[in-house]
C-alpha cells in the first residue's frame, strides 16, 4: 500500500488540486445572497401589541411562578382561611384532644371551606385579570390592579371602620374618604384583626357547652368522693356523644361559612 502511494503520488496530488479548483469555481459562480431584511409588518405588529398592553410569554411565566411562591401568604392573610382554621382548632381543644382531629385534616378542611367561601371572588379574579393576562391581552400592572379589586372588596365587607381606623392611626396616615382609596397594607392588617376577633367570638360560643359538661362531671365526682378519678376521663366520652347527637360539625361549619358577608 505504501509503494502504491509513492508511485502514484503525482496523480493523487493532481486530483486534489483539480477538486479544490472545481469547488472554488462553483462558489464563484453562485449568485450572492442578499442579507435578511426584517419584515416591517412583523415589527409593526410587535409594536402594536406592546402598545395594547400585551406581555411576552417569558414575563407571564415568571409572574405566575412568583405568585405561586407567595400563594400561602396570600391565603393566610387575605382569605377566609384565618377564621375557619381558628374555629376548627378551638373545637378539638374544647374536647380536650389537642391532636384529634390531626392538623393535616383540619388544614385540608379549612382550605376546602375557604375555596367554597371565596369562589365568587376567585371567579372574578380569573375572568377579569388572570385569563386576559395569560393570553397576552393585558399588561402586568393592569392585571394586578384588576385582580386585587375583587379581593379588596371582599376584605372591605368584613372589616369594621374602627379596625381600619386603628390601622391607619398605627401607620401614621390619614383615614381615606372613599373605600377605593384604602391602602392594601392597612386593609390587610385590619382584615386579619377582624378575623381574629370574630373567630374568638365563635370559639367562645363553642366552648361554653363543653365547659358546662366539665363542671357537671367535676361536681358529680366531688360529691361521690371520687377525688382520684380525673374528670376528663368521664367528660370526654360525654362531650363526644353530645357533639355527635347534635351533628356539631355540620352546625359549626355552616355557621362559620355563613358568617362571612
HUQUI-V98689 format. One record per backbone hydrogen bond with DSSP energy under -0.5 kcal/mol. CO is the residue of the C=O (numbers start at 0). NH is the residue of the N-H. If there is no record, write none. Layout:
# HUQUI-V98689
{{CO NH} {CO NH}}
This chain:
# HUQUI-V98689
{{0 4} {1 5} {2 6} {3 7} {5 8} {7 11} {8 12} {9 13} {10 14} {11 15} {12 16} {13 17} {14 18} {15 19} {16 20} {17 21} {18 22} {19 23} {20 24} {21 25} {22 26} {23 27} {24 28} {25 29} {35 37} {38 42} {39 43} {40 44} {41 45} {42 46} {43 47} {44 48} {45 49} {46 50} {47 51} {48 53} {49 52} {55 59} {56 60} {57 61} {58 62} {59 63} {60 64} {61 65} {62 66} {63 67} {64 68} {65 69} {66 69} {66 70} {67 70} {69 73} {70 74} {71 75} {72 76} {73 77} {74 78} {74 80} {78 81} {79 83} {80 84} {81 85} {82 86} {83 87} {84 88} {85 89} {86 90} {87 91} {88 92} {89 93} {90 94} {91 95} {91 96} {95 97} {96 99} {101 105} {102 106} {103 107} {104 108} {105 109} {106 110} {107 111} {108 112} {109 113} {110 114} {111 115} {112 116} {113 117} {114 118} {117 121} {118 122} {119 123} {120 124} {121 125} {122 126} {123 127} {124 128} {124 129} {125 130} {128 132} {129 133} {130 134} {131 136} {131 137} {132 135} {138 142} {139 143} {140 144} {141 145} {142 146} {143 147} {144 148} {145 149} {146 150} {147 151} {148 152} {149 153} {150 154} {151 155} {152 156} {153 157} {154 157} {154 158} {159 163} {160 164} {161 165} {162 166} {163 167} {164 168} {165 169} {166 170} {167 171} {167 172} {177 180} {178 181} {182 186} {183 187} {184 188} {185 189} {186 190} {187 191} {188 192} {189 193} {190 194} {191 195} {192 196} {193 197} {194 198} {195 199} {196 200} {197 201} {198 202} {199 203} {200 204} {201 205} {202 206} {203 207} {204 208} {205 209} {206 210} {207 211} {208 212} {209 213} {210 214} {211 215} {212 216} {213 217} {214 218} {215 219} {216 220} {217 221} {218 222} {219 223} {220 225} {221 224} {224 226} {225 228} {227 229} {229 232} {229 233} {230 233} {230 234} {231 235} {233 237} {234 238} {235 239} {236 240} {237 241} {238 242} {239 243} {240 244} {241 245} {242 247} {243 246} {246 250} {247 251} {248 252} {249 253} {250 254} {251 255} {252 256} {253 257} {254 258} {255 258} {256 259}}
